[in-house]
Amino acid sequence: MAAKPVFLIWGGEGWVAGHLKTLLESQGKEVHTTTVRMQNREAVIAEIEKVKPTHILNAAGSTGRPNVDWCEDHKEDTIRNNVIGTLNLADVAFLKGIHLTVFATGCIYAYNESHPIGGPGFLETDKANFDGSFYSETKAHVEEVMKHYPNVLVLRLRMPVSDDLHSRNFVTKIAKYERVVDIPNSNTILHDLLPAAVLLAEHKDTGIYNFTNPGAISHNEVLALFKEYVRPDFTWKNFTLEEQAKVIKAGRSNCKLDTTKLETKLKEYGYTVPEIHEAYKGCFQRMAAAGVK
């Protein structure tokens, strides 16, 4: 008989980690969280030996506060967390024969001639082509190395959205900006994708997956749905990429990811992920039903 699954979530006090913990507990799973620094090898080994997990979920790392501009001024910290720490955890998990799921990012691409707006999405096998921010640069580099570990599943989230207006929620962020760009992007609705992450982890799938809802949605479309379902008096203004560039330190990735590989794999488990426009409607309807404003 297979051992009962024991989940250990790294980055235990983080936003995505919190949602994962709630989800796993609701499924009746044994789940532990930790805030041990991933780059501290001895502490990582001690934590794993104490908890004895069958599955590790890595939701730790530096994204920057309040946004990725922070990473431009804290490069050593960003390398320690996003590169050294991530690889150290993958290596220890490998040596101990433990499956590791890494919540990574798809913000390593930018629209180009072969992937224009409205065109095909980037595949998992496409080389990263966006290095406009130090955050994205570290994430692209570490993925290139990490994919060689046979125990690792890499899930590329983009602009994640929860059913509340948490400060880390992509919608919360753009709703607070004075002006937003209006470009279609792939987004990750956590309500739809986190159960898929648990399924993939439990089946010990490995490799890289674009981990977003199918399709792409523009900022204006997101905010129009937000206005329709959640905040009827909401208004916003747009500006161009050139105007945006004057007020941010690091560039921002804009891209669509191809989700064929993910959809095909999840079908094996009888799970489907809704298209992004439908997913946002569902998300905002749940918000409205819960009285979120």
JOCORCOR-V224003 format. One record per residue. N is the residue number from 1. RES is the residue in three letters. D_FIRST is the distance of its C-alpha to the first C-alpha in Angstrom with 2 decimals. Layout:
N:RES:D_FIRST
N:RES:D_FIRST
This chain:
1:MET:0.00
2:ALA:3.81
3:ALA:6.47
4:LYS:8.80
5:PRO:11.69
6:VAL:14.80
7:PHE:18.01
8:LEU:21.14
9:ILE:24.31
10:TRP:27.21
11:GLY:30.66
12:GLY:29.65
13:GLU:33.10
14:GLY:33.72
15:TRP:34.27
16:VAL:31.40
17:ALA:29.04
18:GLY:30.18
19:HIS:29.46
20:LEU:25.96
21:LYS:25.27
22:THR:26.73
23:LEU:24.73
24:LEU:21.31
25:GLU:22.33
26:SER:23.49
27:GLN:20.06
28:GLY:18.64
29:LYS:16.95
30:GLU:17.24
31:VAL:20.10
32:HIS:22.53
33:THR:25.77
34:THR:28.00
35:THR:31.56
36:VAL:31.45
37:ARG:33.63
38:MET:31.69
39:GLN:34.49
40:ASN:34.10
41:ARG:31.73
42:GLU:31.55
43:ALA:30.87
44:VAL:28.15
45:ILE:26.37
46:ALA:26.87
47:GLU:25.50
48:ILE:22.28
49:GLU:21.85
50:LYS:22.58
51:VAL:20.24
52:LYS:17.36
53:PRO:16.61
54:THR:14.03
55:HIS:16.89
56:ILE:20.63
57:LEU:23.18
58:ASN:26.68
59:ALA:29.39
60:ALA:31.89
61:GLY:35.08
62:SER:38.79
63:THR:40.13
64:GLY:43.28
65:ARG:45.02
66:PRO:46.53
67:ASN:45.73
68:VAL:45.27
69:ASP:48.90
70:TRP:47.76
71:CYS:45.99
72:GLU:49.37
73:ASP:50.74
74:HIS:47.62
75:LYS:46.60
76:GLU:45.39
77:ASP:43.12
78:THR:41.84
79:ILE:41.11
80:ARG:39.38
81:ASN:37.07
82:ASN:36.59
83:VAL:36.65
84:ILE:36.13
85:GLY:33.63
86:THR:31.57
87:LEU:31.44
88:ASN:30.73
89:LEU:27.64
90:ALA:26.45
91:ASP:27.19
92:VAL:25.44
93:ALA:22.26
94:PHE:22.53
95:LEU:23.05
96:LYS:19.99
97:GLY:17.75
98:ILE:17.47
99:HIS:18.09
100:LEU:21.50
101:THR:23.21
102:VAL:26.97
103:PHE:29.26
104:ALA:32.27
105:THR:35.50
106:GLY:37.20
107:CYS:40.55
108:ILE:41.16
109:TYR:43.18
110:ALA:46.59
111:TYR:48.27
112:ASN:50.32
113:GLU:52.26
114:SER:49.29
115:HIS:47.33
116:PRO:50.10
117:ILE:49.75
118:GLY:48.82
119:GLY:47.66
120:PRO:44.29
121:GLY:41.65
122:PHE:40.42
123:LEU:37.42
124:GLU:34.62
125:THR:36.33
126:ASP:39.76
127:LYS:41.13
128:ALA:41.78
129:ASN:45.46
130:PHE:45.97
131:ASP:46.96
132:GLY:49.22
133:SER:47.33
134:PHE:46.01
135:TYR:42.80
136:SER:42.16
137:GLU:43.23
138:THR:40.65
139:LYS:37.86
140:ALA:38.85
141:HIS:39.07
142:VAL:35.74
143:GLU:33.96
144:GLU:35.63
145:VAL:34.14
146:MET:30.72
147:LYS:29.89
148:HIS:29.63
149:TYR:26.47
150:PRO:23.52
151:ASN:21.13
152:VAL:23.58
153:LEU:24.06
154:VAL:27.68
155:LEU:28.72
156:ARG:32.51
157:LEU:33.73
158:ARG:37.42
159:MET:39.55
160:PRO:36.72
161:VAL:37.66
162:SER:36.26
163:ASP:37.29
164:ASP:39.48
165:LEU:42.39
166:HIS:40.78
167:SER:42.95
168:ARG:40.39
169:ASN:40.31
170:PHE:42.20
171:VAL:44.21
172:THR:45.28
173:LYS:46.48
174:ILE:48.55
175:ALA:49.90
176:LYS:51.44
177:TYR:53.05
178:GLU:56.77
179:ARG:56.34
180:VAL:53.49
181:VAL:53.37
182:ASP:52.59
183:ILE:50.29
184:PRO:47.30
185:ASN:43.96
186:SER:40.25
187:ASN:38.67
188:THR:35.19
189:ILE:34.84
190:LEU:31.97
191:HIS:31.29
192:ASP:30.46
193:LEU:28.84
194:LEU:26.64
195:PRO:24.14
196:ALA:24.15
197:ALA:23.47
198:VAL:20.30
199:LEU:19.17
200:LEU:20.07
201:ALA:18.38
202:GLU:15.02
203:HIS:15.34
204:LYS:16.46
205:ASP:19.81
206:THR:22.53
207:GLY:26.31
208:ILE:29.06
209:TYR:29.49
210:ASN:32.62
211:PHE:31.26
212:THR:34.06
213:ASN:35.02
214:PRO:36.73
215:GLY:40.48
216:ALA:42.86
217:ILE:44.92
218:SER:48.09
219:HIS:48.80
220:ASN:51.52
221:GLU:49.24
222:VAL:46.72
223:LEU:49.55
224:ALA:51.17
225:LEU:47.98
226:PHE:47.71
227:LYS:51.32
228:GLU:50.79
229:TYR:47.80
230:VAL:47.82
231:ARG:51.20
232:PRO:54.14
233:ASP:56.73
234:PHE:54.88
235:THR:56.92
236:TRP:56.41
237:LYS:58.33
238:ASN:57.49
239:PHE:58.53
240:THR:58.26
241:LEU:56.05
242:GLU:59.24
243:GLU:60.00
244:GLN:56.43
245:ALA:56.64
246:LYS:59.54
247:VAL:57.54
248:ILE:54.22
249:LYS:53.66
250:ALA:50.77
251:GLY:50.45
252:ARG:47.91
253:SER:45.68
254:ASN:46.32
255:CYS:44.21
256:LYS:42.12
257:LEU:38.68
258:ASP:37.44
259:THR:34.16
260:THR:33.60
261:LYS:30.63
262:LEU:28.88
263:GLU:29.81
264:THR:28.64
265:LYS:25.17
266:LEU:24.75
267:LYS:25.91
268:GLU:22.77
269:TYR:20.94
270:GLY:23.80
271:TYR:25.33
272:THR:29.03
273:VAL:31.15
274:PRO:34.71
275:GLU:37.80
276:ILE:39.30
277:HIS:42.36
278:GLU:40.34
279:ALA:37.78
280:TYR:40.65
281:LYS:42.15
282:GLY:38.90
283:CYS:38.65
284:PHE:42.28
285:GLN:42.05
286:ARG:39.21
287:MET:41.38
288:ALA:44.38
289:ALA:42.49
290:ALA:41.39
291:GLY:45.01
292:VAL:44.51
293:LYS:47.89
